[in-house]
C-alpha cells in the first residue's frame, strides 16, 4: 500500500487533501488522518488501490449520477447519457411514472427515486430559490429562562406561547429560541440544547404541566428541577385516559417514533448513553430488544405520549403567533449535529460517521482546534438514501416554525471531522452542497418558511453566494462586522450590511450589549484562567477602544442607538436579544465552558406574560417601527 493510493482513495471519497485555516496557514491531510476519516465512513484502508478500482468500476456501470437537482414544476431533462434508457420513477407522493430517454414531464416538489436497470438516481425537485421575507424584526430569548426566580421551574411551551402573544402585540414578526430537540431525561446535567439526543424529536423538558412549582433562584438547578418535572409528567400520564387523537397521531408517526420511544425506555433501565449499555442492547433490531419493548410497553407508550404532548403544545405556540399577527411566529434553531450516545445514532447508526466528532480546525482563538462531541452525518450514506433523513429532520422543525436557523451551515459545503484517536489531526470532508441546499429549499417551500444559515467562521469560498442564490439568508453579527482594511476597530456602517441576512448585535455565544461594553466576558475568562492578569488588562484596553468605535458608528452609547442602527440596515430580518432589551450583562453561554460558567441556566427577571407590558420592549418596538420594520 502506498500513501499515494491512500490519498487517491481519500480524495475520491471527498476528504480534502489540504485546507487553509482562518489565519491563511495551509494544513495538509496526512495518511493517519486519511485512514481515520475513511474508517469513519465505513471504508477499509488495507488495500486502497483495490477499493478505488471497485469504486471506479461501479461508477462506469451507471448512466446517471447518484442524485440530480432539477427545478420543480419546470421542464426536466436527464443527462444525455440517458438517451434510450428505460426508466421508472417513484414519486414522493407514491405515484409512479415510466419512460425512455432524457425527456421527462415537469416534476412536483419533492425527492423522487428514478430506477433504471439495477441502479437508482435520486431526483431532488426543488424551487430554484426561496423568496426573501419582507423586512421585519423579532426577539430572541431563552426558552428555559422564561420563568422568573419567583415562579421557579423551567420555561415551558405554554410560556413560549404567552411570550409570542405578548411580543406580537408590539409588532414583533418572530420569537427565536435555541434548539428544542429531544434531550436526555435520565441525565439532568445534559441540558445543552446544542448536544441533543435526537433532532427529529422534541424536548420534553418544556412540556407544560399544571403541577405546582416552588420558587427558585436566578439560576436554574436542573438537578432539582428536571426530576421534579419528570415526576409531574408521570402523574399527568397516569391520569390520562384513552385518547383516539393520540392513537391516530402515533400510528401516523410509525416506526421512527416507536424506535425513539423504545430508546427512551431502555435509557431508564441502562442509563442515558447507549454506548454504555450492555452489548445486546446496542442493536435496535435484536430479539432481546423486541422482548424488552413488550415487557415495558407502558414505558414505551409513555415516551410516545410525551412526544405527542410536546407537539400539541408547540401547535399552540404556532397558533399564538398567528393570532398575534406575526409574519413568521416561531423561529427555531437546528443543531449542527447530534450526541453520539443518543437516540438518533442508536436508532440509525449507519447514517453517522463513526469514531469522529464534528469540530473546527485550529485558529487564532483555539490553537488546538475544537471538538464539539457531535456525530456527523455520513455524506455517502445520506446520498444513498436520497437525502431523505435530512429532509425529515428539517420537516420536524418546520411543522411549527416559519423561520429556521441552521447552525454552522458551513457544514453544507465541508465538515471538519476530528478523529477520536489521540494525536491524530482532523480534516475536512466535502459535503454534497448542491443537494443539501436543494433539500433545504424543498422543505422550506413545502412549509412556506424562510431558512437562515449561520455562516460565521472559516467560510468556504462561494458558499455565501450559493446561499443567496438559493434564497437562504445568512447571519450578520454587528460586533463582527468590521472594515478590516480600515483597521481592526473600524465597524461597518449600517448601509453596508448584507440584505440577504438576519442581523443582530451578537448571539447566544457572545456577550450581551451591556456585558460587552463593560468587558464582562473578559472578566469571566480571567476568573476561569484562560487569560492571566496582564492579558486581561490588555484585552480590556482593546475593548474600551472597540466600544468607542462602535458608539461612533451607531451614533450613541445606549441600547436604543444600537437597535436603531440594526433597524436601519438593509438586512431583511433583524433580531434583538431580550437580554439587551432588559439591559442584562450576563451572556447565556460562554463557549469552552460547561459548569464553570452557568451556561443555559439564567432566568429572565421578567415573566413571559409581562414582556408585553414592559416599557423597554415597547420602546424597542417603536424604534424598529420608525426604522421601517
C-alpha positions as CSV (number, residue, x, y, z in Angstrom):
1,X,0.0,0.0,0.0
2,X,1.3,3.4,-0.9
3,X,0.5,6.8,0.5
4,X,-0.4,7.9,-3.0
5,X,-3.1,5.2,-3.3
6,X,-4.4,6.1,0.1
7,X,-4.5,9.8,-0.8
8,X,-6.3,9.0,-4.1
9,X,-9.0,6.9,-2.3
10,X,-9.4,9.7,0.3
11,X,-9.9,12.3,-2.3
12,X,-12.4,10.2,-4.2
13,X,-14.4,9.8,-1.0
14,X,-14.5,13.6,-0.5
15,X,-11.7,14.1,2.0
16,X,-9.9,17.3,1.2
17,X,-6.2,16.9,0.6
18,X,-5.5,20.2,2.3
19,X,-7.2,23.3,3.7
20,X,-6.4,26.9,4.8
21,X,-7.3,27.8,8.3
22,X,-8.6,31.3,9.3
23,X,-5.1,32.7,9.5
24,X,-4.3,31.5,6.0
25,X,-2.0,28.7,7.2
26,X,-2.1,25.6,5.0
27,X,-2.7,22.2,6.6
28,X,-2.1,19.0,4.5
29,X,-4.2,15.9,5.2
30,X,-1.7,13.3,6.3
31,X,-2.0,9.5,5.9
32,X,-3.1,8.9,9.5
33,X,-5.9,11.5,9.2
34,X,-7.0,10.0,5.8
35,X,-7.2,6.5,7.3
36,X,-9.2,7.7,10.3
37,X,-11.7,9.6,8.2
38,X,-12.1,6.7,5.7
39,X,-12.7,4.3,8.6
40,X,-15.3,6.7,9.9
41,X,-17.1,6.4,6.5
42,X,-17.1,2.6,6.8
43,X,-14.3,2.2,4.3
44,X,-11.4,-0.3,4.6
45,X,-7.9,1.1,4.2
46,X,-5.8,-2.0,3.9
47,X,-5.9,-2.1,0.0
48,X,-6.9,1.4,-1.1
49,X,-5.8,0.7,-4.7
50,X,-8.2,-2.3,-4.9
51,X,-11.0,-0.4,-3.3
52,X,-10.6,2.6,-5.6
53,X,-10.7,0.2,-8.6
54,X,-14.0,-1.2,-7.3
55,X,-15.5,2.3,-7.0
56,X,-14.4,3.3,-10.5
57,X,-15.8,0.0,-11.9
58,X,-19.2,0.6,-10.2
59,X,-19.3,4.2,-11.4
60,X,-18.7,3.1,-15.0
61,X,-21.8,1.0,-15.0
62,X,-24.0,4.0,-14.1
63,X,-25.7,6.0,-16.8
64,X,-26.8,8.6,-14.3
65,X,-25.2,10.1,-11.2
66,X,-26.4,9.1,-7.8
67,X,-28.5,12.2,-7.5
68,X,-29.7,15.2,-9.6
69,X,-31.2,18.6,-8.7
70,X,-33.9,19.8,-11.0
71,X,-36.3,22.8,-10.8
72,X,-39.7,21.8,-9.5
73,X,-42.7,22.2,-11.9
74,X,-40.3,23.1,-14.8
75,X,-39.4,21.1,-17.9
76,X,-36.9,18.4,-16.9
77,X,-34.3,16.7,-19.0
78,X,-31.9,14.0,-17.8
79,X,-28.3,14.0,-18.9
80,X,-27.6,12.9,-22.5
81,X,-26.2,9.6,-21.3
82,X,-29.9,8.7,-20.6
83,X,-30.7,8.6,-24.3
84,X,-32.6,5.4,-25.0
85,X,-32.5,4.5,-21.3
86,X,-35.7,2.8,-19.9
87,X,-36.6,4.1,-16.5
88,X,-39.3,4.2,-13.9
89,X,-39.9,7.0,-11.4
90,X,-41.3,6.6,-7.9
91,X,-42.6,10.0,-6.9
92,X,-42.6,11.1,-3.3
93,X,-46.4,11.0,-3.2
94,X,-46.4,7.3,-4.0
95,X,-47.4,7.6,-7.7
96,X,-45.2,6.2,-10.5
97,X,-44.1,7.2,-14.0
98,X,-42.1,5.4,-16.6
99,X,-40.4,6.4,-19.8
100,X,-37.4,6.1,-22.1
101,X,-34.7,8.6,-22.8
102,X,-33.9,12.0,-21.3
103,X,-37.2,13.8,-21.6
104,X,-39.4,13.9,-18.5
105,X,-42.6,15.8,-17.6
106,X,-42.2,18.5,-15.0
107,X,-41.8,17.1,-11.5
108,X,-43.6,18.2,-8.4
109,X,-41.8,19.4,-5.3
110,X,-40.1,16.6,-3.5
111,X,-37.5,13.8,-3.5
112,X,-38.2,11.2,-6.2
113,X,-36.5,7.9,-6.9
114,X,-35.6,7.0,-10.5
115,X,-34.8,3.4,-11.3
116,X,-33.0,2.1,-14.3
117,X,-31.5,-1.4,-14.6
118,X,-30.2,-2.2,-11.1
119,X,-29.3,1.4,-10.4
120,X,-31.0,4.4,-8.6
121,X,-30.8,8.1,-9.2
122,X,-32.5,10.4,-6.7
123,X,-34.2,13.4,-8.3
124,X,-34.3,16.4,-5.9
125,X,-37.1,18.6,-7.4
126,X,-36.7,21.9,-5.7
127,X,-37.6,25.6,-6.3
128,X,-34.7,27.4,-8.0
129,X,-34.7,29.8,-5.0
130,X,-36.8,30.7,-2.0
131,X,-38.4,34.1,-1.8
132,X,-36.8,36.6,0.6
133,X,-39.0,37.6,3.5
134,X,-40.3,41.1,3.9
135,X,-38.3,43.5,6.1
136,X,-39.1,42.7,9.7
137,X,-37.9,42.1,13.2
138,X,-38.2,39.8,16.1
139,X,-36.9,38.9,19.6
140,X,-34.6,36.0,20.6
141,X,-34.9,34.7,24.1
142,X,-34.0,31.7,26.3
143,X,-37.0,29.3,26.5
144,X,-35.6,27.7,29.6
145,X,-35.4,31.2,31.3
146,X,-39.0,32.3,30.6
147,X,-40.0,31.6,34.2
148,X,-38.6,34.0,36.8
149,X,-36.9,33.0,40.0
150,X,-40.2,33.7,41.9
151,X,-42.1,31.3,39.5
152,X,-39.4,28.6,39.6
153,X,-39.2,25.7,37.3
154,X,-38.0,25.7,33.7
155,X,-39.6,27.7,30.9
156,X,-42.4,25.8,29.1
157,X,-44.0,25.7,25.7
158,X,-47.0,27.4,27.3
159,X,-44.7,30.2,28.5
160,X,-43.4,30.4,24.9
161,X,-46.9,30.8,23.6
162,X,-47.5,33.5,26.1
163,X,-44.3,35.3,25.0
164,X,-45.3,35.2,21.3
165,X,-48.7,36.6,22.2
166,X,-47.2,39.4,24.4
167,X,-44.4,40.3,22.0
168,X,-46.7,40.0,18.9
169,X,-48.8,42.8,20.3
170,X,-45.9,45.1,19.8
171,X,-45.4,44.1,16.2
172,X,-42.6,41.5,16.5
173,X,-42.6,39.2,13.5
174,X,-41.0,36.3,15.3
175,X,-39.7,35.0,18.5
176,X,-36.5,32.9,18.4
177,X,-35.3,30.2,20.8
178,X,-32.4,27.8,21.0
179,X,-32.9,24.2,19.7
180,X,-35.8,22.3,21.3
181,X,-34.5,18.9,20.2
182,X,-35.0,15.8,22.4
183,X,-32.5,15.6,25.2
184,X,-31.6,13.1,27.9
185,X,-34.3,12.9,30.6
186,X,-32.3,10.5,32.7
187,X,-29.3,12.9,32.8
188,X,-30.3,16.2,34.3
189,X,-26.9,17.6,33.7
190,X,-27.2,17.2,29.9
191,X,-29.1,20.4,29.3
192,X,-27.1,22.0,26.4
193,X,-29.6,22.5,23.6
194,X,-26.8,22.0,21.1
195,X,-25.9,18.4,22.1
196,X,-29.3,16.7,21.5
197,X,-30.2,13.0,21.7
198,X,-32.4,13.4,18.6
199,X,-33.0,16.3,16.2
200,X,-36.1,14.5,14.8
201,X,-37.9,14.6,18.2
202,X,-38.7,17.3,20.7
203,X,-37.5,18.2,24.2
204,X,-39.9,17.0,26.9
205,X,-38.2,19.4,29.4
206,X,-40.5,22.2,28.3
207,X,-43.9,20.4,28.3
208,X,-46.3,22.4,30.4
209,X,-48.0,20.7,33.4
210,X,-50.4,22.0,36.0
211,X,-48.3,20.8,38.9
212,X,-47.2,23.5,41.3
213,X,-43.6,24.6,41.2
214,X,-41.7,26.0,44.2
215,X,-39.8,29.3,43.8
216,X,-36.2,29.1,42.7
217,X,-33.1,31.2,42.2
218,X,-31.8,33.4,39.4
219,X,-30.1,30.2,38.1
220,X,-31.9,27.1,37.2
221,X,-30.9,24.0,39.2
222,X,-31.5,21.2,36.6
223,X,-30.6,18.5,39.1
224,X,-33.6,19.6,41.2
225,X,-36.0,20.9,38.5
226,X,-35.7,18.1,35.9
227,X,-36.6,15.1,38.1
228,X,-39.5,17.1,39.6
229,X,-40.8,18.0,36.2
230,X,-40.5,14.4,35.0
231,X,-42.5,13.3,38.0
232,X,-45.2,15.8,37.1
233,X,-45.3,14.3,33.6
234,X,-45.6,10.8,35.1
235,X,-48.6,11.9,37.1
236,X,-50.2,13.5,34.1
237,X,-49.7,10.3,32.1
238,X,-51.2,8.2,34.9
239,X,-54.2,10.5,35.0
240,X,-54.7,10.4,31.2
241,X,-57.3,8.2,29.7
242,X,-57.8,6.7,26.2
243,X,-57.3,9.3,23.5
244,X,-58.2,8.5,19.9
245,X,-56.3,11.5,18.7
246,X,-53.1,10.3,20.3
247,X,-53.6,6.8,18.8
248,X,-54.1,8.3,15.4
249,X,-51.1,10.5,15.7
250,X,-48.9,7.7,16.9
251,X,-50.0,5.4,14.0
252,X,-49.2,8.2,11.5
253,X,-45.7,8.7,13.0
254,X,-45.0,5.0,12.6
255,X,-41.8,3.1,13.3
256,X,-39.4,6.0,13.8
257,X,-41.4,7.2,16.7
258,X,-41.7,3.7,18.2
259,X,-37.9,3.3,17.9
260,X,-37.3,6.6,19.7
261,X,-39.7,5.8,22.5
262,X,-38.1,2.4,22.9
263,X,-34.7,4.0,23.2
264,X,-36.1,6.3,26.0
265,X,-37.5,3.3,27.8
266,X,-34.1,1.5,27.6
267,X,-32.3,4.6,28.9
268,X,-34.4,4.4,32.0
269,X,-33.0,1.0,32.7
270,X,-29.5,1.1,31.4
271,X,-28.5,4.8,31.6
272,X,-28.7,7.8,29.2
273,X,-25.9,6.9,26.7
274,X,-26.3,3.8,24.7
275,X,-22.5,3.1,24.2
276,X,-22.5,2.3,27.9
277,X,-25.4,-0.2,27.6
278,X,-24.9,-4.0,27.6
279,X,-23.8,-5.0,24.1
280,X,-27.0,-6.8,23.3
281,X,-29.0,-3.6,23.9
282,X,-27.0,-1.6,21.3
283,X,-28.7,-3.2,18.3
284,X,-32.3,-1.9,17.9
285,X,-33.5,-5.0,16.0
286,X,-32.1,-7.6,18.3
287,X,-34.7,-10.2,19.5
288,X,-33.9,-9.2,23.1
289,X,-34.8,-5.6,22.4
290,X,-38.1,-6.7,20.8
291,X,-38.8,-8.6,24.0
292,X,-37.9,-5.6,26.1
293,X,-40.4,-3.5,24.3
294,X,-43.1,-6.0,25.0
295,X,-42.2,-6.3,28.7
296,X,-42.0,-2.5,29.1
297,X,-44.9,-1.5,26.9
298,X,-46.2,1.1,29.3
299,X,-42.9,2.9,29.4
300,X,-42.7,2.9,25.6
301,X,-46.3,4.3,25.5
302,X,-45.3,7.0,28.0
303,X,-42.4,8.3,25.9
304,X,-44.5,8.2,22.7
305,X,-47.2,10.2,24.6
306,X,-44.7,12.8,25.7
307,X,-43.8,13.5,22.1
308,X,-47.5,13.9,21.4
309,X,-47.9,16.3,24.2
310,X,-44.8,18.3,23.1
311,X,-46.2,18.5,19.5
312,X,-49.6,19.6,20.7
313,X,-48.2,22.3,22.8
314,X,-46.0,23.6,20.0
315,X,-49.1,23.7,17.8
316,X,-50.5,26.1,20.5
317,X,-47.3,28.2,20.2
318,X,-47.7,28.4,16.4
319,X,-51.4,29.4,16.9
320,X,-50.4,32.1,19.4
321,X,-48.1,33.6,16.8
322,X,-50.8,33.5,14.1
323,X,-53.4,35.1,16.4
324,X,-50.9,37.8,17.3
325,X,-50.5,38.7,13.6
326,X,-46.8,37.6,13.4
327,X,-45.5,37.0,9.9
328,X,-43.2,34.2,11.0
329,X,-44.1,33.3,14.5
330,X,-41.7,30.8,16.0
331,X,-38.0,30.9,14.9
332,X,-36.3,27.6,15.7
333,X,-32.7,26.5,15.6
334,X,-31.3,23.3,14.1
335,X,-28.2,22.0,15.9
336,X,-25.3,21.1,13.6
337,X,-25.1,17.5,14.9
338,X,-26.3,15.0,17.4
339,X,-24.8,13.5,20.5
340,X,-23.1,10.2,19.5
341,X,-24.6,8.5,22.6
342,X,-28.2,9.5,21.9
343,X,-31.4,8.1,20.4
344,X,-30.6,9.3,16.8
345,X,-27.4,7.4,16.5
346,X,-28.8,4.3,18.3
347,X,-31.8,4.1,16.0
348,X,-29.8,4.5,12.8
349,X,-26.1,4.0,13.4
350,X,-25.1,3.6,9.7
351,X,-26.3,7.1,8.9
352,X,-23.5,8.6,11.0
353,X,-19.7,8.6,10.7
354,X,-18.1,6.5,13.5
355,X,-15.2,7.4,15.7
356,X,-15.1,11.1,14.7
357,X,-16.6,14.3,16.0
358,X,-17.6,17.5,14.3
359,X,-15.4,20.4,15.1
360,X,-13.3,23.2,13.8
361,X,-9.6,23.4,12.8
362,X,-7.0,25.4,14.8
363,X,-7.5,29.2,14.6
364,X,-6.4,32.3,16.4
365,X,-8.8,31.7,19.2
366,X,-8.3,27.9,19.6
367,X,-4.7,26.8,18.9
368,X,-5.7,23.1,19.2
369,X,-8.9,23.4,17.2
370,X,-12.3,22.5,18.6
371,X,-14.0,19.1,19.1
372,X,-17.7,19.5,19.6
373,X,-18.6,16.0,20.7
374,X,-21.2,15.6,17.9
375,X,-21.7,12.8,15.4
376,X,-21.5,13.8,11.7
377,X,-23.9,12.5,9.1
378,X,-22.0,10.2,6.7
379,X,-22.4,12.0,3.3
380,X,-22.2,8.8,1.3
381,X,-24.9,7.0,3.3
382,X,-27.0,10.2,3.2
383,X,-26.8,10.3,-0.6
384,X,-27.5,6.6,-0.9
385,X,-30.8,7.3,0.9
386,X,-31.7,10.2,-1.3
387,X,-31.1,12.8,1.5
388,X,-34.4,11.9,3.0
389,X,-33.1,11.7,6.6
390,X,-32.1,15.4,6.3
391,X,-35.5,16.2,4.9
392,X,-37.2,14.5,7.8
393,X,-35.0,16.5,10.3
394,X,-35.9,19.8,8.6
395,X,-39.6,18.9,8.3
396,X,-39.8,18.1,12.0
397,X,-38.8,21.7,12.8
398,X,-40.8,23.4,10.1
399,X,-44.1,21.9,11.3
400,X,-44.2,24.7,13.9
401,X,-41.8,27.4,12.7
402,X,-41.8,29.7,9.7
403,X,-38.2,30.6,10.4
404,X,-35.4,28.0,10.9
405,X,-31.8,28.7,11.6
406,X,-29.3,26.0,10.5
407,X,-26.4,26.1,12.9
408,X,-23.0,26.1,11.2
409,X,-24.3,25.9,7.7
410,X,-20.7,25.9,6.6
411,X,-21.1,22.1,7.1
412,X,-23.3,22.0,4.0
413,X,-20.1,22.7,2.0
414,X,-17.5,20.9,4.1
415,X,-17.4,19.5,7.5
416,X,-14.4,19.2,9.8
417,X,-14.1,15.7,11.3
418,X,-11.9,15.3,14.3
419,X,-10.8,11.6,14.9
420,X,-11.2,10.2,18.4
421,X,-7.6,8.8,18.4
422,X,-5.2,10.9,20.4
423,X,-2.8,13.0,18.4
424,X,-4.5,12.4,15.0
425,X,-5.3,15.7,13.3
426,X,-8.7,16.4,11.9
427,X,-9.6,17.1,8.3
428,X,-12.3,18.4,6.1
429,X,-14.8,16.2,4.3
430,X,-16.5,17.6,1.2
431,X,-20.3,17.6,1.5
432,X,-22.9,17.4,-1.3
433,X,-23.6,21.1,-1.1
434,X,-25.9,21.4,-4.1
435,X,-28.1,18.5,-2.8
436,X,-28.2,19.7,0.8
437,X,-29.3,23.2,-0.3
438,X,-31.9,21.7,-2.6
439,X,-33.3,19.7,0.3
440,X,-33.5,22.8,2.4
441,X,-35.3,24.6,-0.4
442,X,-37.8,21.7,-0.8
443,X,-38.7,21.6,2.9
444,X,-38.9,25.4,3.3
445,X,-41.1,25.7,0.2
446,X,-43.3,22.9,1.5
447,X,-43.8,24.8,4.8
448,X,-43.8,28.3,3.4
449,X,-40.8,29.1,5.6
450,X,-37.6,31.0,5.4
451,X,-34.2,29.4,6.1
452,X,-31.3,31.3,7.9
453,X,-27.9,29.8,7.6
454,X,-25.3,30.5,10.3
455,X,-22.4,31.4,8.0
456,X,-19.9,32.6,10.6
457,X,-16.3,31.4,10.9
458,X,-13.9,30.0,8.3
459,X,-16.3,30.3,5.4
460,X,-15.6,28.3,2.2
461,X,-15.3,30.3,-1.0
462,X,-18.5,30.7,-2.8
463,X,-20.8,29.4,0.0
464,X,-22.4,32.8,0.8
465,X,-23.1,33.4,-2.9
466,X,-24.7,30.0,-3.1
467,X,-26.9,30.7,0.0
468,X,-28.0,34.0,-1.5
469,X,-28.8,32.3,-4.9
470,X,-30.9,29.7,-3.0
471,X,-32.8,32.5,-1.1
472,X,-31.3,31.3,2.2
473,X,-30.4,34.2,4.5
474,X,-27.0,34.5,6.1
475,X,-26.3,35.8,9.6
476,X,-24.6,39.1,10.3
477,X,-23.4,40.0,13.7
478,X,-22.8,43.7,14.3
479,X,-19.9,43.1,16.7
480,X,-18.1,41.2,14.0
481,X,-18.9,43.5,11.1
482,X,-15.6,45.3,10.7
483,X,-13.9,47.1,7.8
484,X,-10.6,45.3,8.3
485,X,-8.9,47.3,5.6
486,X,-9.6,50.5,7.7
487,X,-8.3,48.9,10.9
488,X,-9.5,46.2,13.3
489,X,-11.7,48.6,15.2
490,X,-13.5,50.2,12.3
491,X,-17.1,49.0,12.3
492,X,-19.2,48.9,9.2
493,X,-21.9,51.5,8.8
494,X,-25.5,50.2,8.7
495,X,-25.8,50.7,4.9
496,X,-23.0,48.2,4.2
497,X,-24.7,45.3,5.9
498,X,-26.0,42.5,3.6
499,X,-29.6,42.5,2.5
500,X,-29.8,38.7,2.4
501,X,-29.3,38.3,6.1
502,X,-30.7,38.2,9.6
503,X,-28.7,40.8,11.5
504,X,-28.3,41.1,15.3
505,X,-25.8,42.7,17.7
506,X,-24.5,39.4,19.0
507,X,-25.5,35.7,19.5
508,X,-26.2,33.4,22.5
509,X,-22.4,32.6,22.5
510,X,-21.3,36.2,22.8
511,X,-21.6,38.9,25.5
512,X,-24.8,40.9,25.7
513,X,-24.5,44.5,24.7
514,X,-24.3,45.7,28.3
515,X,-21.8,42.9,29.1
516,X,-19.7,43.6,26.1
517,X,-19.4,47.3,27.0
518,X,-18.1,46.5,30.4
519,X,-15.9,43.6,29.3
520,X,-17.9,41.1,31.3
521,X,-16.7,38.2,29.1
522,X,-13.1,39.2,29.7
523,X,-13.8,39.2,33.4
524,X,-15.1,35.6,33.1
525,X,-12.1,34.5,31.0
526,X,-9.7,35.9,33.7
527,X,-11.7,34.3,36.5
528,X,-11.5,30.9,34.8
529,X,-7.8,31.1,34.0
530,X,-7.9,31.3,30.2
531,X,-6.5,34.9,30.5
532,X,-3.8,36.0,33.0
533,X,-4.0,39.4,34.6
534,X,-1.7,41.0,32.0
535,X,-3.6,39.5,29.1
536,X,-7.0,40.5,30.7
537,X,-5.8,44.1,31.2
538,X,-4.7,44.3,27.6
539,X,-8.0,42.9,26.4
540,X,-9.9,45.4,28.5
541,X,-7.9,48.3,26.9
542,X,-8.7,46.9,23.5
543,X,-12.4,46.6,24.4
544,X,-12.6,50.2,25.5
545,X,-11.3,51.3,22.1
546,X,-13.8,48.9,20.4
547,X,-16.7,50.3,22.4
548,X,-15.8,53.9,21.5
549,X,-15.5,52.9,17.8
550,X,-18.9,51.2,17.8
551,X,-20.5,54.1,19.6
552,X,-19.2,56.4,16.9
553,X,-20.6,54.1,14.2
554,X,-24.1,53.6,15.7
555,X,-24.4,57.2,16.9
556,X,-24.7,56.7,20.6
557,X,-23.8,54.6,23.6
558,X,-27.2,53.1,24.6
559,X,-29.2,50.1,23.6
560,X,-31.7,52.3,21.8
561,X,-28.9,53.6,19.5
562,X,-27.9,50.0,18.7
563,X,-31.5,48.9,18.0
564,X,-32.0,52.0,15.7
565,X,-28.7,51.0,13.9
566,X,-29.9,47.4,13.4
567,X,-33.2,48.6,12.1
568,X,-31.5,50.9,9.6
569,X,-29.5,48.1,8.0
570,X,-30.7,46.7,4.6
571,X,-31.0,43.2,6.1
572,X,-34.3,41.6,5.6
573,X,-34.6,40.5,9.2
574,X,-33.3,41.9,12.4
575,X,-33.2,40.0,15.7
576,X,-32.9,41.8,19.1
577,X,-32.0,39.8,22.1
578,X,-34.2,40.0,25.2
579,X,-31.1,40.3,27.3
580,X,-30.2,43.5,25.5
581,X,-33.7,44.9,25.8
582,X,-33.7,44.3,29.5
583,X,-30.1,45.6,30.0
584,X,-28.7,42.3,31.3
585,X,-24.9,41.9,31.5
586,X,-24.5,38.2,31.7
587,X,-24.5,36.1,28.5
588,X,-26.5,32.8,28.1
589,X,-23.5,30.7,27.1
590,X,-19.7,31.0,27.4
591,X,-18.2,28.7,24.8
592,X,-15.4,26.4,26.0
593,X,-17.0,26.0,29.5
594,X,-19.6,23.6,30.8
595,X,-20.1,24.0,34.6
596,X,-17.6,26.8,35.4
597,X,-19.9,29.3,33.8
598,X,-23.7,28.9,34.3
599,X,-24.5,28.1,30.7
600,X,-28.1,27.8,29.7
601,X,-29.3,28.4,33.3
602,X,-30.1,32.1,33.7
603,X,-33.7,33.0,34.3
604,X,-35.1,36.3,32.9
605,X,-36.2,38.9,35.5
606,X,-39.5,39.5,33.6
607,X,-42.0,36.7,33.1
608,X,-43.4,35.8,29.7
609,X,-46.7,37.5,30.1
610,X,-45.3,40.7,31.4
611,X,-42.9,41.1,28.4
612,X,-45.8,42.7,26.5
613,X,-46.3,45.3,29.2
614,X,-42.6,46.2,29.7
615,X,-41.7,49.8,28.7
616,X,-38.3,48.7,27.4
617,X,-40.0,46.2,25.0
618,X,-42.4,48.9,23.8
619,X,-39.6,51.4,23.3
620,X,-37.6,48.8,21.2
621,X,-40.7,48.1,19.1
622,X,-41.2,51.8,18.4
623,X,-37.6,52.3,17.4
624,X,-37.8,49.4,14.9
625,X,-41.1,50.6,13.6
626,X,-39.6,54.0,13.0
627,X,-36.8,52.3,11.0
628,X,-39.5,50.9,8.6
629,X,-39.8,47.5,10.1
